[in-house]
Amino acid sequence: MTDEKSPLLEADHATILKILPHRYPFLMIDHVRDIDAGKSAVGIKNVTFNEPHFQGHFPGHPVMPGVLVIEAMAQTSAVLIGASRGITEELMIYFTTVDKAKFRRPVVPGDVLELHVTVKRAGSRIGRFEGRAMVNGELAAEAEFSAMVQLPKEAEVEG
């Protein structure tokens, strides 16, 4: 047995809060499982009627906005980055691009989104990801996106 730290295989809500600066109502994921550091992860989002966007997005026929589904995929990739680099509140991960977004079916209250993200390219500061959002095994949305890693002090200097 080695002294190396075992890799993070999943992230509960408390761990997600340590990695992501997001809070209600902008935190879009509940749990991340099957983390293969530097390669892939699966985020879980339990979609409930109580979420604020349902009040105005198709009242009477609530549909989760597609951009929030993509944000949930991006947040899952940020947790993957955090798990790969070591959990630290000093790490800031910014969503930088989205490409090839396609929406295949509406996401509605009661759905459980499985957010499958895979690393396409990992650089020291910028990563490229492929994401698929699934509901009951059916593709709801897919996209490619990028994220940039910065320390908060770097963001203050550049911002």
Helices and strands as residue ranges (DSSP letters): H 13-19, E 31-36, E 40-46, G 52-55, H 66-85, E 92-103, E 112-122, E 126-135, E 138-150, H 152-158
